[in-house]
Amino acid sequence: MGRTRVTGHLAVLGGGTPYTAALADALADREPAVPPGALVLAGRDREALDAVGRYVRGRLAPLGWTTAWTTDARAALRGAGIVIHQIRYGGIAGRQRDEDLAQACGLVADETLGPGALQAALRLRDPLAETCRALVEECPDAVVLNLTNPLSLTTARMIRAGVTRCVGLCELPRVTLAAAAAVLGEDPARACWAYAGLNHRGFIVRLEWDGVDRIPDLARRLGTDTLDGIRADEIAALHAVPTKYFRLMRSAAPAPERGRAAFLAGLRTRLLEELRADPGRSPPSLRTRDMAWYPHAVVPAIEALRSRRPVLCELNALAASGVVEEGRARVDAAGSGPLLPAPAPAPVETWLAAFRDHERCLLDALEQPSLSSVRRALEADPLIPADRAEACATLVWAGRQDEVAAP
């Protein structure tokens, strides 16, 4: 990422989702660390945008923020210094199709991993390119904080499209650190730690307090318990702490579940009803969904970008491997530096090599979509049993053809 000083307002693409209320709450909770400024929300649904905008304005105005909203994305972007990109391309209906695909493949439905993530990436390929054109033309120097899943793929595609100051944000590294610290009875703010991996496929590879390696102690203290589903023997064998998604890589992965898309659709309806009924109160239903990415990833990044003092943040950024990887980097008012080196134990390096190879195949499938490129990407996916890759590829490609043909 370039090091031009960050100036201009904060814009939010996908700002009409009622979950943006949680962003406003997180910004307010970090006051005065995050200085106030101008905020512009962009969304397509005018009625929803009005409800969200009124809440955000009321929440942040007492702290010195000004809030505006518009259905014209380019107007929102014009002159922006920081852009939050949180558009869900295809909406909840697309999420439902991805869940149905994963269920048909007998795999866990997830918008960042597996066949559902590839189908989602193929769906957003063209509309994301349009968003990138708007970003390059309206705010070429803006730092873009990307939240749209599958995160590593969308970040890579945005960088390739000329959005060179784009980074992906995810709360999982810091949430995993906090969970490990709780088991150890330590303050996570005092930890000396390093992280390496790809989004949702990463590892804390160094975890020390007062110069003492605590990973072996973490495994011992867990005993028969788990750390967000990760067993003690896995931590001991890796000599690293993986994020919770590592459990999906086991031969006996959790059974596929239905219902996330339906839950999100219902929650969106309730949140909008609550925002309309009382725009001065944080919608109570917001608490039924964990949105830790705002307080643990997005707001810290905004705080760092408004600071003269470098702050360590967890980012998804283009790495020397040629793919977008997740790690820690120094961020300040001039933007972000490169990912910091994070030497990993040999067992972790084996996994990282497989994840990087898979990521390259995914990018190839997005660059040149075809049944054969989709098949290669799924065959390289450590999450997918070899005997299911062919059938999954056929389903993904059929879904792609159906969506392309749809009016």
PADO-870648 format. One record per atom (N, C-alpha, C): y negated, x negated, z. Coordinates in steps of 0.1 Angstrom, whole numbers, plus 2048, in hexadecimal, padded with zeros to 3 digits. Layout:
N
YXZ;...
This chain:
407
80C7F8800;800800800;7F47F7800;7E97FB7F9;7DD7F47F8;7D67F5806;7CB7EC808;7C57EB815;7B67EF814;7B37F880B;7A67FE80A;7A3807817;79880681D;79580D829;79681C826;79C823830;79E83282E;791839832;78C841829;78184A82B;783857825;77B861828;77D86E822;78487882C;785884828;78B88F830;79A88F830;7A0896839;7AE89883A;7B28A5832;7BA8A4828;7BF8AF821;7CE8B2823;7D28BE823;7E08C2825;7E58CA81A;7EE8C5812;7F48CC807;8008D380D;8018E080B;80B8E8812;8068ED81F;7F88ED820;7F28F182C;7F38FF830;7F7908827;7F991682A;80591A832;80E911834;81A91483C;81591684B;81B920852;81692285F;81A916869;82390D864;82690286C;81A8F886D;8108FA865;8048F1866;7FD8F4873;8008FF879;7FB901887;7FF8F6890;80C8F288F;8118E7897;8098DA895;8058D8889;7FD8CC886;7EF8CD88D;7E98D888D;7DD8DA894;7DF8D88A3;7E98DD8A9;7EC8DB8B7;7EE8CC8BA;7F68C58B1;7F88B78B3;7EB8AF8B2;7E28B28A9;7D68AB8A8;7CD8AE8B5;7CD8BA8B9;7C58BD8C6;7CB8B68D2;7D88B58D3;7DE8AE8DE;7DB89F8DF;7D88998D3;7D588B8D3;7C68888D4;7BE8928D6;7B08908D7;7AD8898E5;7A587E8E5;79C8798DB;7A186E8D3;7AE86B8D4;7B385F8CC;7B18618BD;7B386D8B9;7B08708AA;7A28768A9;79986E8A4;78B8738A3;78A87F899;78188989C;780895894;77A891886;77D89A87D;77889986F;7798A5867;7798A485A;77A8B0852;7898B284D;78D8BE84E;79B8C184B;79B8CD840;7A38CB835;7A48D582B;7B28D8828;7B68E582A;7C38EA827;7C48EF819;7CF8EC812;7D28F2805;7DF8F9805;7DF905800;7EB90D7FF;7EA9177F4;7F691D7F0;7F69267E5;7F59357EA;7F99387F6;7F99467FB;7EC948802;7E394F7FC;7D6951802;7D6957810;7DF962811;7DF96981E;7E5960829;7EF959826;7F594F830;7EB944833;7E493F829;7DA93582B;7CF939834;7CA945832;7C094A83A;7C494B849;7D095084B;7D5951859;7D6943860;7DC93A858;7DD92C85E;7D092585F;7C7927855;7BA920856;7B2925862;7B2932865;7AA937870;7AF93187D;7BC93087E;7C292A88B;7BD91B88C;7BF914881;7BC905881;7AE903884;7A590B87E;79790A880;79390C88F;799917895;79691A8A3;79B9108AC;7A790A8A9;7AD9008B2;7A68F38B2;7A08EF8A6;79B8E28A5;78B8E18A5;7858EC8A3;7768EC8A3;7708E88B0;7758EC8BC;7708E78C8;7718D78CA;7798D18C2;77B8C38C3;7728BB8B8;76B8C38B0;7628BD8A7;7678BD898;7738C3896;7788C3888;7718CF881;7708CD873;76D8D886A;7798DB862;77C8E8860;7888EC859;7858F584D;78A8F2841;7888FB836;7968FD82F;797907827;7A4909820;7A190F812;7AB90C809;7A99107FB;7B79117F5;7B79197EA;7C491A7E2;7C39107D6;7B89097D5;7B58FF7CB;7B98F17D0;7C58EC7CD;7CA8E07D3;7C18D47CF;7BC8D47C2;7B48C97BE;7A78C97C6;7A18D47C8;7958D57D0;7978CF7DE;7A28D27E4;7A68CD7F1;7A78BE7F1;7AD8B87E6;7AF8AA7E5;7A38A27E2;7998A87DC;78E8A07D6;7868997E2;78788C7E1;7808837EB;7888817F8;7948867F9;79C885805;79F876808;79F872815;7A3865819;7B286481E;7B686F824;7C4870828;7C987E824;7D587E81E;7DC88A819;7E988C820;7EC897826;7F989B82B;8008A3820;80B89E81B;8128A5810;81E8AC816;81E8B9818;8298C081E;82D8CC816;82C8CC809;8308D7801;83F8D8800;8448E5802;8528E7800;8548ED7F2;8578E57E9;8598E97DB;8658F27DA;8638FE7D4;86E9077D3;86F9117DE;86790E7E9;8669177F4;8739197FC;874923804;88092580C;88C929803;8899307F8;8939347EE;89A9277E9;89391D7E7;8999107E2;8A290A7ED;89D90B7F9;8A4906805;8B190D806;8B191A804;8BD923805;8C791E7FA;8C291C7EE;8CC9177E3;8D290A7E7;8CA9017ED;8D08F47F1;8DA8F67FC;8D88FF806;8E2902810;8EF90880A;8ED911800;8F99177FA;90190C7F2;8FA9037EC;9018F87E5;9098EF7EF;9038EB7FA;90A8E3803;9168EB809;9148F780C;920900810;92B900806;9279017F9;9329027EF;9398F47EE;9328E97F1;9388DC7F1;93F8D97FE;93F8E2808;9458DF814;93E8D481D;9318D381B;9298C8821;91E8CE829;9198C6833;90D8CB83B;9018CD832;8FA8D8834;8EE8DB82D;8E28D3833;8DC8CB82B;8D18C3830;8C78C0825;8BA8C2827;8B18C081C;8AD8B1819;8B38A8821;8B089A81F;8BC89281B;8C889881C;8D589181A;8DE899812;8E889380B;8F289A804;8EE8A17F8;8F78AA7F2;8F58B17E6;8E98BA7E6;8E68C07F1;8DA8C97F2;8CD8C17F0;8CD8B57F6;8C18AD7F4;8BF8A97E6;8CA8A67DF;8C88A27D1;8C48AE7C8;8C98BA7CB;8C58C67C4;8B68C97C7;8B28C77D3;8A48C97D7;89B8BF7CF;89F8B27CE;8988A87C8;8968AB7B9;8A18B07B3;8A08B37A5;8968BF7A2;8968C87AC;88E8D47AB;87F8D07AB;87C8C77B4;86D8C47B6;8688B97AC;8718B37A4;86E8A879C;8618AB793;8608B678C;8558B9784;8498BD78B;84A8C7795;83E8CB79C;8388C07A4;8408B77AA;83B8AB7B1;8338A27A8;8378A179C;830898792;82289E790;8218AC790;8148B278F;80B8AF79B;8118B07A7;8098AD7B3;80489E7B3;80D8957AE;8098877AD;7FD8857A4;7FD88C799;7F288B790;7E588F796;7E589A79E;7DA89F7A5;7D58957AF;7DE88F7B7;7DB8847C1;7D48787BA;7DA8747AF;7D58687A9;7C786A7A3;7C587679E;7B887A797;7AD87D7A2;7B18847AD;7A78897B6;7A48807C2;7AE8787C6;7AC8707D2;7B58647D1;7B285B7C7;7BB8507C4;7BC8467D0;7B28457D8;7B383B7E3;7B88417F0;7BC84E7F0;7C08557FD;7CE84F801;7D084F80E;7DD84C814;7E485A814;7F085A80E;7F886780E;803866818;80386F821;80E86F82B;81887A827;823876822;82D87F81B;837884826;838891826;84289782F;84D89F827;84B8A081A;8548A8812;8628A2810;86C8A9813;87A8A4811;8808A7804;88989F7FF;88F893806;885888806;882883812;87687B814;87586E80C;88086680D;880859806;87E85B7F7;8858657F1;8848677E3;87686C7DE;8718767E6;86387A7E2;85986F7E4;85A8677EE;85185C7F0;8528527E4;85E84F7E0;8608467D5;85A84C7C8;85D8587C6;85885F7B9;84885F7B9;8428617C5;8348617C6;82E8547C3;8348497C9;82F83C7C6;8318387B7;83C83C7B2;83E8397A3;83484079B;82F84C79F;826854798;81784F79A;8158447A1;80883F7A3;8018427B0;8088497B9;80284C7C6;8068407CF;8008357CD;8048287D2;8028277E1;7FA82F7E7;7F882F7F5;7FF83A7FD;80B83D7F7;8138487FD;81D841806;81F847812;82A84381B;830850821;83D84F823;84485B829;844859838;84486583F;84486584E;84F86D853;85686885D;86186F864;86186B873;86387587B;86387388A;87086D88F;87B86C887;88886988D;88885B893;88285188D;883844894;87E8448A2;87284A8A4;86C84B8B1;8738558BA;8788608B5;8808698BD;88D8628C2;89385B8B9;8A08538BD;89D8498C8;8918428C7;88D8398D1;88B8408DE;88584B8DE;8828538EB;88F8578F1;89985C8E9;8A68608EE;8AD8548F5;8AD8498EE;8B483D8F4;8AD839901;8A0839901;89883590D;89B83E918;89D84B916;8A0855920;8AE851927;8B784E91F;8C584A924;8C483E92D;8BB835928;8BA828930;8B082993B;8A983493D;89F835947;89382C945;88F82A939;884821935;87982992F;86D82292E;862828928;862823919;86382D910;863829902;8578218FD;84C824903;83F81D8FF;84080E902;84980A90B;84A7FC90F;8557F5907;85C7FC8FF;8687F68F7;8637EC8ED;86B7E28EB;8697D98DF;8747DC8D6;8717E28CB;87C7E88C2;8797E58B3;8837E68AC;8827E489D;88C7EF897;8887F388B;88F7FE884;8917FA875;89D7FD870;8A07FA862;8A880685C;8A580984F;8AE813849;8A681B83E;8AC82683B;8A682F832;8A483D839;89C846834;89985283C;8A685983F;8A785D84C;8B2863852;8BF85B851;8BE84F84D;8C984684C;8C5838852;8BF83885E;8BA82C864;8BF829871;8BB81D876;8C1817882;8B681088A;8B6812897;8AF8098A0;8B77FD8A2;8B37F289C;8BB7E589C;8B77DB8A7;8AC7DE8AE;8A87D68B9;8A27E08C4;8A77DE8D0;8A27E78DB;8A27DF8E8;8967DB8EC;8957D28F7;88A7D8901;88C7D590D;8827D7918;8827CA91F;8767C4921;8747B7928;87D7AC923;87F7AC916;8877A290F;8967A3910;89B7AE916;8A97B0917;8AE7BA90D;8B87B7906;8BF7C08FC;8C67CB903;8C27D7901;8C87E3908;8D17EB900;8D47E78F4;8DE7EF8EC;8EC7EF8F2;8F17E48F7;8FE7E58FE;8FE7EE90A;8F37ED911;8F27F591D;8F180491A;8EA80790F;8EA81590A;8F781B907;900813900;90D8178FD;91581A90A;914811914;91B812920;91781F928;90A821928;90582C930;90883A92A;90A83A91D;90D846916;91B84B91A;92484191B;93284591F;93884F915;93C85A919;942865910;93786E90B;92A86C90F;920874909;91B86E8FC;9128758F5;90D8708E8;8FE8708E9;8F88688E0;8EA8688DE;8E68708D1;8E387C8D3;8E08858C7;8EC8858BE;8F98858C3;9058868BB;90A8798B8;90486E8BB;9098608B8;91185B8C4;91D8578C2;9268538CD;9238458D2;9278428DE;9258348E4;92C82A8DC;93982D8D7;9408238D0;93A8208C3;9338298BD;92C8278B0;92081D8B2;91981F8BD;90D8178C1;9128098C4;91D8088CB;9237FA8CF;9287F38C2;92E7FA8B9;9347F48AD;9287EF8A4;91E7F78A3;9137F489A;9097E98A0;9097E98AD;8FF7E28B5;8F17E68B0;8F07F38AF;8E37F98AB;8E48088AE;8D980F8AE;8D881D8B2;8D48258A5;8DE82C89F;8DB833893;8D4841897;8CD84688D;8C785488F;8D385E88F;8D086A893;8DA874895;8E2877888;8DC87587C;8E3878870;8EE86F86D;8F0864874;8FB85B871;908862874;90886C87C;91587387F;91A87A873;91287D869;91688485D;91E87A854;91E86D857;92586384F;934862853;93786885E;945867863;94E86F85A;95B86B85A;965872852;966881857;964882864;96589086A;95789486D;94F897863;94189B865;9408A986A;9358AE870;9348BB874;9368C5869;93B8D186C;93E8DB862;9318E085D;9308E4850;9248EA84B;9208F7851;9138F8853;90E904859;90590C84F;904919851;8FB921849;8EF925852;8E492984C;8DA931853;8CD92A855;8CB91D852;8BE917855;8B391D84C;8B591F83F;8AB925837;8A793383C;8B193B83F;8AE948844;8A6947851;8A993E85A;8A293C866;893939863;89192F85A;88392B857;87B936850;88293E848;87B949842;87695384C;87F957856;87C960860;87195B869;87294E86C;868948875;85A94786F;85A945862;84D94585B;84695285C;84E95D85A;84996B85B;84396D869;84B96A873;84696C881;839964884;83995887F;82D94F882;82195587C;822959870;81695F869;81296C870;81B974874;81898087C;81097D889;815972890;80F96E89C;80196889A;7FF96188F;7F295B88B;7E8966888;7EC970881;7E397B87D;7E098388A;7E9985893;7E798E89E;7DE9878A8;7DF97A8AA;7D69738B3;7D39658AE;7C99638A6;7C69568A0;7C194C8AA;7BE9508B6;7BA9478C0;7C59418C9;7D19448C6;7DC9408CF;7E79398C6;7EC92E8CB;7F79278C4;8039318C3;8089338B7;81293D8B6;81F93A8BE;8239438C7;82E9408D0;83B93C8C9;83E9428BD;84A93F8B6;84A9308B1;83F92A8B1;83F91C8AC;8489138B5;84A9178C1;85390F8CA;8629108C7;8659198BE;87491B8BA;8789118B0;86F9098AA;8738FF8A1;86D8F28A5;8758E78A6;8718DA8AA;8698D489E;85C8D18A0;8548CB895;84E8BE89A;8588B589F;8538A98A6;84D89F89C;84E8A288F;848899885;839899886;8338A488A;8248A488C;82089B897;82489D8A4;81F8948AF;8258868AE;8318848A9;8378778AA;83686F89D;831874892;83086D886;82386F87F;81F87B87C;81387E874;80687A87C;805880888;7F887D88F;7F786F893;802868897;80085989A;7FB85288D;800856881;7FC84F875;7ED852872;7E985E874;7DB861872;7D285987C;7D7859889;7CF851893;7CE84388F;7D983D88A;7D982F886;7CF82D87A;7CF836870;7C7835864;7B8836868;7B583C873;7A783D878;7A4833882;7AC829883;7AA81E88E;7A8811887;7A080988E;79E7FB88A;7A97F288F;7B07F7899;7BA7EF89F;7C87F2899;7CF7E8894;7DC7EB88E;7E67F2898;7ED7FC893;7F680389B;804803894;80F80189B;81C801895;820810893;823813886;828821883;83681F87C;83D82A87C;84A82A874;847831867;84A82A85C;84782F84F;85282E845;85283683B;85A83582F;85182F824;855823820;84C81C816;85581480C;84F811801;8578097F7;85A7FB7FD;8677F77FC;86B7EB802;86F7E17F7;8727D47FB;8757CA7F1;8827CD7EA;88A7D67EF;8977DB7E9;8947E37DC;8887E87DB;8847F07CF;8867FF7D2;88B8027DE;88B8107E2;8828137EE;88081F7F2;8788227FD;88182180A;87D819813;88481781F;87B81B82B;88281D837;87B821843;87A81684D;86F813852;86D80985C;86080A863;85C7FF86A;8507FF871;8467F6869;8397FA86A;82E7F3863;8217F586B;8197EB869;80B7EC870;8027F4867;7FB7FD86E;7F2807867;7E580686E;7DA806866;7CD80786B;7C480E861;7B780D863;7AD81485A;7AE80F84C;7B4804849;7B67FF83B;7C3803835;7CA80B83C;7D780F837;7E380983E;7EE808837;7FA80383E;7FE7F6837;8047ED83F;8097E183A;8187E3836;81F7D8832;82D7D982E;8367DC83A;8427E1837;84C7E3842;84F7D6848;8507D6856;8527C985D;8617C685C;8657B985B;8737B585B;87A7BA867;8867BF865;88F7C4870;89D7C086D;8A07B3871;8AE7AE86E;8B87B7875;8C37BB86D;8CD7C4872;8DA7BD874;8E27C287D;8F07BD87F;8F87BF872;9027B7870;90B7B8864;9107C6862;9157CD86C;91A7DB869;90F7E4864;9037E3869;8F87EB864;8F47E7856;8F47DA853;8F17D6845;8FB7DC83B;9077DD83F;9117E3836;90D7F1832;9097F983D;90480783A;8F7807832;8EE7FE835;8E17FE82E;8E37FB81F;8ED7F281C;8F07EF80E;8F57FB807;8FD80380D;90380F807;8F8819805;8EF81A80F;8E482480E;8DA820803;8D7813802;8CE80F7F7;8D48127E9;8E180F7E8;8E88117DB;8E78207D8;8EA8287E2;8E98377E0;8DB83B7DC;8D18367E2;8C38397DF;8C08367D1;8C482A7CC;8C18267BE;8C88307B5;8D48357B8;8DB83E7AF;8D384C7AF;8CE8507BB;8C685C7BB;8BA85B7B3;8B38507B4;8A784E7AC;8AA84E79D;8B5848799;8B984878B;8BB857786;8C285F78F;8C586D78C;8B887578A;8AD871792;8A1878791;899874784;89A867781;893861776;899866769;8A7867768;8AE86C75C;8B8876760;8B4882763;8BE88C768;8C988F75D;8D588F762;8E1892759;8EC894762;8F789A75D;90389C765;90888F769;909885761;90E878764;90687176F;8F987176E;8F086B778;8F1872785;8F387F785;8F5886792;902883798;90C88278F;91A87E794;91987079B;913866794;91285979A;90B8597A7;9018617A8;8F98617B5;9028677C0;90A8717BD;9128787C8;91E86F7CB;9238687C1;92E85E7C4;92A8537CD;91D84F7CC;9188447D4;9148497E2;9148567E5;90F85C7F1;91A85A7FC;917852807;921850812;92585D819;91C867817;91E87481E;92987C817;92C87A80A;934883802;94287C800;94D883804;95A87E802;95C87C7F3;9638717EF;96586E7E1;96B8797D9;9748817E0;97B88C7D8;9738987D6;9668987DC;95D8A47DA;9528A17D1;9508947CD;9448907C6;9438977B8;94E8987B1;94E89E7A4;94A8AC7A4;9518B47AD;94E8C27AE;9408C57B3;93B8BC7BC;92D8BE7C1;9238BB7B5;9268B17AD;91D8AE7A2;91C8BA798;9288C0795;9288CB78C;91F8D7792;9208D979F;9188E47A5;9098E07A5;9068D47A8;8F88D07A8;8F28D179A;8F98CC790;8F48CD782;8F38DB77D;8FC8E4781;8FB8F277D;8EF8F8783;8ED8F5790;8E18FA797;8D48F5790;8D48E978C;8C88E3785;8C68EB778;8D08ED770;8CF8F4764;8CA902766;8CF909770;8CA917773;8BC917777;8B790D77F;8A990D783;8A090A777;8A490176F;89C8FD763;89B909759;8A6911759;8A691D750;89E929755;89C929762;895934769;887935764;881941762;87494375E;86A93E769;
